[in-house]
Amino acid sequence: MTYERLEYCPVCGKGEFKNFLVVADNAVSKESFVIVECENCHFKFTNPRPDAESIGAYYESEDYISHSNTKDGLINKAYHVVRSITTKQKVELINKYVPAKGNVLDYGCGTGVFLTACKKDGWEVRGVEPNEKARQIAAADTGEIIATDLQDIEGEKYDIITLWHVLEHIHTLNETIDQLIDCLQDDGTLIIAVPNADSHDAQQYKENWAAYDVPRHLYHFTQVTMKRFLKKHRMNLEEVLPMKFDAYYVSMLSEKHKQGKASMLTSVMNGYKSNSHAEKNGNDYSSLIFVAKKK
């Protein structure tokens, strides 16, 4: 296993950090990782971290639902129910920005659930997924060739590019977002969904907050740091939208981390509290969708 340490903040480029939180990898390795905070722009990121060649071992779990589609256990069953609803909402969102439909690239498409729904709705679809197991499932379900990386689609242009809980996983953060922006049509739309480290459930659960998900999550965005990141890459932020179901799902996982077992009642109560707090306090939901266009 090889680790790397970032010397400069990926968002502002400054080199002064402070330790923010020590978080355990509850999903796979049980190792502990440090999340640091940039003293200049307050961006939080896992540092040090496994390098790109080593990170794959931390995804090797049947419980990692984005790659396996497992339905074992209460939490995963709940995830599948909610996913059917949120997938429909995601398709409605891209239809809002391109009513005539067009082509969509889902970067980090996992097992292809979103792409399958888009294709059924009349979109031309393309996916990129580095994980072999997930890529095979996505290819089978969509009937499309799923690319391994961006070099496989070099020169192609898209009306919509989506990253659903993917940006926080990418080692080459700035380079990859620039490549994706280059793949956008001039009037194209970039949609990024990430966990929100300023949410009420993040503050409540602290080191047990499941959406820190170290070391798979390399970065821990807030509204402020995401807006700064998009501005850095010359993107105009069009709107910020909530992912309200995430508060309940993340609370279920967080309760399991904290108590050693899932508690449906407590999770529902805490998810409701988080959403209520966000509604009254600046849209700081557990997860947020950022919609941006080229300047």
Secondary structure, DSSP 4 states (H G I P E B T S, - for coil): --EE--SS-TTT----EEEEEEEE-TTTT--EEEEEEETTT--EEESSEE-TTTGGGGG--TT-HHHH----SHHHHHHHHHHHHHHHHHHHHHHHH-TT--EEEEET-TTSHHHHHHHHTT-EEEEE---HHHHHHHHHHH-SPPBSSGGGGTT--EEEEEEES-GGG-SSHHHHHHHHHHTEEEEEEEEEEEE-TTSHHHHHHGGG-GGG-TTT--EE--HHHHHHHHHHTTEEEEEEEE-THHHHHHHHHHHHHHHSS--HHHHHHHHHHHHHHHHHTTT--SEEEEEEEE-
